Amino acid sequence: MLPAVIQRHPLIVAGLLLALGTTSAYAAPSIMPVAQIRSGQKGYGLSVFKGYKIERFSVEVIDVLKNFLPKQDIILMRGDHAVLRRAGVLGGMSGSPIYLNGKLVGALAYGWRWSKEPIFGVTPIGNMLPLFQRKTRGPDKTLRVARNDPVTRSRLRRLLASLEQRTDPFAKLRWRLPRRSKPRGNVLQRVSVPLSVAGMPTSSLPELRQAFARYGFEPVQGGGTGKANQGPKRYEQGSAIGVSLVRGDISMTGTGTVTYVKGTKVVAFGHSMFNAGEIYLPMTTAKINHTLASVSRSFKLSSPSRRLGVLIQDRQPGVMADTAQTVSMVPMTVTLKSKLHRSVYKMRLAKHRLLTHSLVRSVLTKSIKEAMSDVAPSTYTMTSSYSFKGHPTLTIKEENYTSGGLRMGLFFSRGVRAIRAMTTNPIAEVDLQRIDVEIDVTFGKRPLTLLSLRTPASVVKPGQTIRLEATLREYGGKKVKRTFPLTIPTSMDSGILMVELAGGRYVRPDRATPETVDQLIAYLKKGYPGRSAVLSLYLPTQGLAMGGRVLADLPPSVLDSLRAGTTTSDKNLLKTKLRRVFSTQRLIAGRERIRLRVQSEVSP
């Protein structure tokens, strides 16, 4: 008959046997199961409070909270150390291994905000060890997306439609990593993971906090961007470990503590990061620069050190990294220039289909805030270039005006929105290789505002060329006149013709829902220059968007033939438009329409 401990705790024993059967630089841990833990027991924990030195802190068991989480107990403890007495439980201590009678009990993982005592919750090691047994699918299968079927195309249409809205595109992300509820002081919650941010002004932290706190990160001013070749060459129980999201001139690193090392595998945190399951992000050792006391939540001030391993599991009881694996990051260069200034920022970003686009926007925003924070009217040319393996480079050049500074303009940037469409597309996986963004700013230059549009004759004939007169206003009130030639199509029958004149950035080109990645790239590239006036004629005929292409001005018989026996819906029908683009020296703001009556030679 099996001993009672084995019968009651098979997962713990299985994890222990697995550890014993693996060659490692560290001995398999001697484990104390939750059933043997009693109130009043004393022991110690391991964590780094300064530099790379692992220190002990005393612990005492208060009680065991049964089934605090599904199939997971929490061990409630009180800690004691000079740092804990001064600052309480620190953000960044997540994962600190806890020992009773020399046996590993679990990882410090939970605490209360605003707490006056260093009391914390411990995730039992028995819940963490199964991470070693969990098999992975591998990066290729993990990143695989849905097939190009009708449901996928519908999702893509909704995504592309959301990109057309002139709002913050990241506020309505449909496919996102799990969000976390807003922390409350009276709830035992996971100890925050400090997102150490360096290379950015402190004024950027509130924006980052809003963007990343939902994922369990607590953005704090970091101790520096760090040096990649410094720091420990291996992880130990109690050493600092970081998830590297951005490295270079700007740095973002989420810092926690190693719980247990076995061979090349490392478990840490004692709770999830994103709770994203199998995920592949670069890991790094970390240097603790200082421990900062706070009434709300104290934290470790840290900076990244040596890149070491890859995060491969992100689950409820903890995260796991593998030091034998490597993962690439995306190089990104941001160039900001005006007549009087030029700044260049070089970084590498974590590569993940649901995360990279948010990092791109954050890095751009912070670069602008540091180098060109002027809250002044300005026009700018922004060129965004994204290189993908096996696909054409996506380059978007846009010319825009902003009245409240360059940062405001990012919310309407096609280039910023395009990277979200590419990385979250449901057609096929894309491998982002490089990002280059250049912004050329001219301060004080304002667009011309289109006021009215008129023509000498309101009745025209097919084939006739007339001149449209546009009235525009400069900043300050001065009005200017511009004329544009318009030729009425010879195929027009008698009826009403709608004519529109608009600035290039106010006009959406006709585009069909893409069915391949290359078609998606072409879709995102297509647009009209900001320094242009677009003349559009809305004809009474219809076209069709299908197969990733636009078929314009189709006769009714051809249109019916193409639609017959297909799943094409009315959403694929397009009003036929004839367009002509006129280059201008200034940006044009606004749009105006007029109606013309077409009188053919032979009345219908």
N, C-alpha and C positions, 0 to 999 in steps of 0.2 A: 504493500500500500504506500502511496506517495505521501511524503511529509505534508503536514497541514499547511505550511507556508507556501509550498509549491501549488497545492490545490487552490488556495485562496488568491494567489498572485502569479498566475502563469505568465503574464506579459513581462513582469519584472524579471522573473527568472530567465525567460527566453532572451531578453535583452542582455542579461548578465552572461549567459552562456555564449551568445554571439560575440560579446566583447572579449571573453576569455579565449575564443577561438581565432582571434585576429591578431596578427603581429602588429605591435605598436610600440612607439617610444615611451608610452605611458602604460602603467599597469591597469588592468581592468578595475573599475571602481568597486569598492565594497559598499553595498547599498543597504540602506535601512528603509523597509517598506512603511507605508503610512500607518499600517495596523500596529506597528511597534512604537509609534510616536506618542508621547504623553506630555501633558502640560507641565511646565517647570523644567523640562530637559534643556540643557545648555550645550552650546557648541560654537561654531565660528563660520564665517563666510569669507570669501576672497573677492577682492576688487581692486582696481587701480584708482588712486585718488590724486596722484601726481606723477607726471612723466610716464614711464613704462613699468614702474615698480608695483608688484602685486602685494597688497597688504591684507592682514587679517582684521576682521571686526567681529565682536562677540554677538551671539544671538541667544535668545531664550524663547522656547515655545510657549505661546499663549493658549492655542487651541487648534483643532482641526475642523474646518468648515466642510462638511460632507456635501458632495454633489453641488458644489458652488457653480460649476459649469457642467454641461452634459458629460457624464462619466469621468469627471475630474474633480477631485477634492482640492482644497486650498489650505495650506498650513499657515496659520497666523502666527507671526513672530515679532519680537521686539529686538532691535539692534542697538549696539553700543560701540561707539568709536568717537574720537575727538571730532571728526568731520560730521558724523551723524548727530552728535549732540548740538553742533553749531548749525547745521543746515537741514537735518532730517534726511529722509530717503531722497536720493538724487536721481534725476533723469539721467540715464546712461548706466545705471546699476543693473538694469534688466539683464538677467542671465547669470548674475553673480552666484557661484555655486555655494550651497549651504551644507554644512557637515554637522552631524551629531554623533558623538562617540567615535569620531574618525571615519564615519560612514557617510557617503553622499546621499543627501535627502532630496535635493531638488534645486531649483533656480529662483532667486528673488525675482518677482515679476509684477506684483500688484501693490497698490498703495492708495492713500487718500490725498487729495489736494487740500491745502490749508491745514494739514494735520500738525499739531504741536509736538507729537511724539514720533520717533523713528519706528513706526509699526508698519509691517509690510506682509504681503501674502506670497507664499512660495508655491510654485508649480512642482508637483512631485516628479522626481526623475523617472519614475515608472511610466509616466505619460510621455516623456521625451524620448526614451530609448527606442520605441518603435520607429522613430524617424530613420534610424540606421537600417532598418529592414525594408523600408519602403522603396520600391523600385521606381525608377524614373523612365519616362518615355523618351527623353532626349530633347535637345533644343529644337530640332527640325519639326518633330511631331507636335511639340508644345506650341509652336508658333503657327501651326497650320490653321487656316481659316476655312469658312464654309465654301461649298461649291457654287458655281455661277448658275443658280437655278432661279425660278421666278421669285421665290421668297428673298433670295440674296439680292436680286435686282431691286426689289421693293425697298429693302433696307438701304441700299445704296442711293436710291432716289431720295429717301428721307434725309440721309446724311448730306447729300449735295444741296438739297433745299435749305437745310439749316445753315450751310455755309454762306448762302446768299443774304441772310439776315444781317442787318447792320447792328449787331450786338456783340457782346463778348462771346466768341464761339465756344469757349471752354466751359461756359456756364450751362450749356445744354448738351453736353456730351452724352450720347446714347449708350455707348459701350465704355464703361468705366470700371476702374478697380473699386472694390467695396468701400463705401464711405463709413465713417464711424460717427456715432452720435456725439453731440457737444458734451465735453466732460463736465461733471457736477461734483461739488466738493463733498457731498455726503454719501458718495457711492465708491465702493472699493473697485478701482479700475486699474488697468495695466499702467505700469510706470512708463512715462513717456519716453520715446526715443528722441534725444536731441538731434535735430538736423542742423549740424554745425555749418554755418554759411560764412564764407570768407570771400574777399574781393568785391563785396557789395557794400553800399552805404547802409547804415543802421536803419535809415528811414524805409528801407525795402522790406524789413522784417514783418510789419503788419500785413502786407500783401502776400508774402510767402506763407505767413501763418494761416491766412484765409484759404490759400490754395492747398496746403499740405497737411494742416492739422486734421482734416477729415480722414487722412490715411494713418493717423496715429503718430505723426511727426510733430515735434515742437521746435519750430525754427528758432535758432538762437545765433547770436554773433559768435563765429568760430574763432579759434586761436590763430588762424592763418591757413594758407592754401596747402602747407605741408610740402615735404620732399619725398618723392616716390621711392628713393633708394635708402631711406633711413628707417630705423626702427627694427623690431624683432623680425627674425626670419621664419618664425613658427609661432603658432598659437599655443597658449597654455591655459589651464583652468584658472579663471579669474583675470585673464588679460583683456585689454580693450580690443574690440572688433568693430569695424564700420562697413556700412553699405555705401559704396561710392556712386553717387548719382551724377555729379559733375566734378571734373578735375581740370586744373589749369589756372588761368588768370582769375577765374571764378570757381569756387569750390562749394559743393554741397555733399555732406556725409552724415548719414544716420548712425549714431554710435550706441553700442551696447556692450555686453560682457560675455565672454566665453564660459559656458557651463561645463562642458566635457569634450575632450579630444580623444578620438580613436582612429589611429592610422592617419589617413588623409582627410577624414571627416570630422567636422566640428559642429556641435549643437550649441545654441546661444539664445539669449533674450528671455526664454521661458514663456513667451507669448508670440503671437504672430506680428508681422510688420504690416503688410497689406492684407494678409490672409488670402493670398492669391494662389496658394497651392504650389505646383511646380513652376518655378520661375528662374531666370538666369540673369543675375546682375553681378557686377564686379564687387569684390570684397577687399578690405584693406585693414592693416593694423592701424592703431590710432595712438596718438600721444595725448595724454590728459594734461592740459596746460594749467587748469585751475578748477576748483570746485566752488561754485557760486551759490551762496545762500539766498533764498527767496521765500517770501511769505506764501506765495501761491504754489510754486513747485521749484525746488532747487535743482541744479543740473551741473553736469560736468562740461567744462569748456574744453573743447578738444580740437585737434587738427589731424588730417589723414597722414599716414606714413607710407609704408611699403605695400604695394598691391600684392594681395596674397589670396588666391582662391576665388571661387564663384559661389554665390548663393544659389542653391538648387531646390530647397524646400522652404515654404513659408506657410506654416500650419498653426492651428490653435495653440498647441503646447510649446511651440518654439520654432526657430529657424535652423536650417542646416546648411553648411558650406562645405565645399570640397576643394582642398588646396591643390589637388592634382589637376584640376581643370582651369582653363582660362576662357575668357570671353572678351570679345572686342568691344570698344567704345566708338562712338561716332565723333570724328574730329569736326569742330565747328569754328569758323572764323567770322567775327563781326567787325566790320570797318565802318566807322562813323566819321564823316568829314563835312567841313564847310570851308568857306574861303579863309577862315582864320584858325582852323583847328582840325586835327586828324588824330583819331584814336583807333587802335586795333586790339581786339581781345581774341585770345585763342584758348579754346577749351576742348575737352572730350566729354561727351554725354553718354549716359547709360542707354543701351539699346533695348527698347521694349515697346511693343505696338500700342500699348495703352498709356505709356508714360513719357516717351521721348518728346512728343509734340508739346506737352505741358512744360517740359524742361526748356525747349526751344523758346517758347514765349517768355518764360521767366528770365532766361539769360538775356534775351533781347531787351526786355523791359529794364533789367538792372543795368545793362551796359549803357542804355540811353540815359537812365537816371544819373549815372555817374559822369558820363562824358558830355551829354547835351540835355541838361535838365531845364533849359530855357523854356519858360511858359510864355511863348511869344508866337504870333502868327508866322507861319512859314510854309513854304512849298518844299517838297522833297521828292527825290527819285530813289525808290527802294528796289534793289535787284536781289531776289532770293533764288539761290541755286541749290538744288538737291540732287545728288548723284546716287543712283541705284544700280546694284549689280544686275547685269543682263537686260537693262531697260534704258531708254533715252534719258538724258538729264532733264529734269524739270526746272526750267528757268522762267521766272515771272518778273517782269519789269513793270512797275507801277509808278505813276506820277500823281501825287495827292497834295491836298492842302489841309492844314490843321490850324485852328485858331487858338488852341490851348496847349500847344507844345507837342513834341514828337511822340511822346508816350501815348497820348490820346489817339494818334493816328494808327497805332498798332491794332486797335480794336476793329478797324475797318480794312486791315491789310489782307489782300488776297494771298500774298505769299505766306503769311502766318497761318491762315486758315487752310491753305493747300496741304501743308505737311500733316495735318490731322486727317484729311481725306485720304492721303496716301498710306499712312501707317495703320489706320483703322479700317481700311477698305475691306469689304467682304468678298472680293473677287479672288485674290491670291496674295500670298505672303510676299512682301518686298523686303529686300536687304538694303537698308540705308547705309551708304558708304561715306558720304561727306556732305557738309552743309556750309555754304558761304553766303553771307548776307552783307550787302554794302548799301549804306544810306548816305545820300548826298543832299545836304540841307541848304536852302537859301532862306535866310530869315527876312521877314518883312514883306516878301513878295506875296501878293494876294491875287486870287483869280478874278476873271471878269464874270459878272453875274448876268445871265440871260434874262431880259425883261419881257420882250414881246417878239412876235414873228408876224409879218404881213407880206402880201403879194399884190401887185397892181391889178390883177384880174382874179376874180373868184370863180369864173367859168373858164375852163380850159379844154383843149382837144387832145386826143391821143397823138403822141409824137411831138407835141409842142414843147418848146423849152422856154421856161420863164425864170425870173430871178426873184428869189426870196430875200426880203430885207429883215435882218435881225437887229434889234436894239439891245445893246449890252451896257452895263454900268460898271465903271471902275470904282475902286474904293475911294471914297471922298465925294462921290456923286456925279462925276463927269460921265456923260453918255457918249457912246461910240456906235457907229453903224457898220454893219458887215453885210455883204450880199453873197448869196450862194445860188448857183445855177441848179435848176430842177427840170428834168426831162420827163414828161408823162409817158408811161409805157404805151407803145403802139397797140398792144393787145387789150388795152382797157376798153371796156364797154361803158355805156352811159351809167352814171351813178356817182356816189360820194367817195372821194379819196381822202383818207386821213394822212396828213403829213406832220412829221415830228422833227424838231431840231433839238439836240441835247449835247451836253459835254460828254466826252468819251467815257468817263468813269461812271456815268449815270445810265449807260446802256448795257443790257445783258445780251450777248450774242445767242443766237439759236444753237442749242447743243442737244445731242441725243444722249440718253443715259448710256454710259460706256459699258462694254461687256468684257473688255480685256484691260490689263494694267496699262498697256501702251495707249489705248483709247482714253483711259482715265487721265494720263499725263497730258494728252492733247486737249482734253476737256478743260483741265485746270489752267493750261497755258493760254487758252483763247480769251481774248479781251481786247478792248479798244484803248488806245493811248489816252492818257489824261489830257495831254496837250493836243486835243482834236475836237472837232465838232462833227457829230454823226447825224446825217440826214436820212430819215427812215420814211418809206412809203408803205402803208399798210394796205395790201391788196385784198380783194374779196375772195381770192382762191385760198386753198389750204395745202399744207405740206404734211409730211409724216416723219416722225423720228423712230427709226427702228434699226436693229443690228448695229447700234453704235454710230449710225450715220443719220444726217438730216437730208431728206428728199423734199425739196421745196417746189412750190408752184406746180402741183400735179393736177392734171385734168380730172374731173370727177370719175370718169370711167377707170382711169389708172388707179386712183385712190381706192375705189371700191374693190378693184381686183387685188390690190396688195393687202387690204384688210380682210378679205374673204378667207375663211378657214384658218385664221390666226387668232392668237390671244390678245392682239393689240387692242388697247382700250382707248377711250376718247382722250386720256391724258397724253397720248402720243401724238395727237393732232396738233399742228402748228399753223398759226395764221401766217400767210406768206408775206414776207417783208423784202423790199428792195432797199439796200443801204449803200450810201456813199460816205466815205470818211475824208474830211478836210483837215489837214494839219494846221495847227495854230501855234503861235509863240507863247501864248498864255494858257493857263488852265481855264476851262469854261465850267461854270457852276450853273446848274438848273436845266430845265427842259420846257419847251413850249410846243403847242400843237395848233394847227389850223385845219379847216375842212375846205376842200375844193370840189366843185361840181364838174364832172367830166361829161362833155357832150360829144358823142361820137358823130361821124358824118352821117351814118345811117342809124336812126333811132330804133331801139329794139321794139 
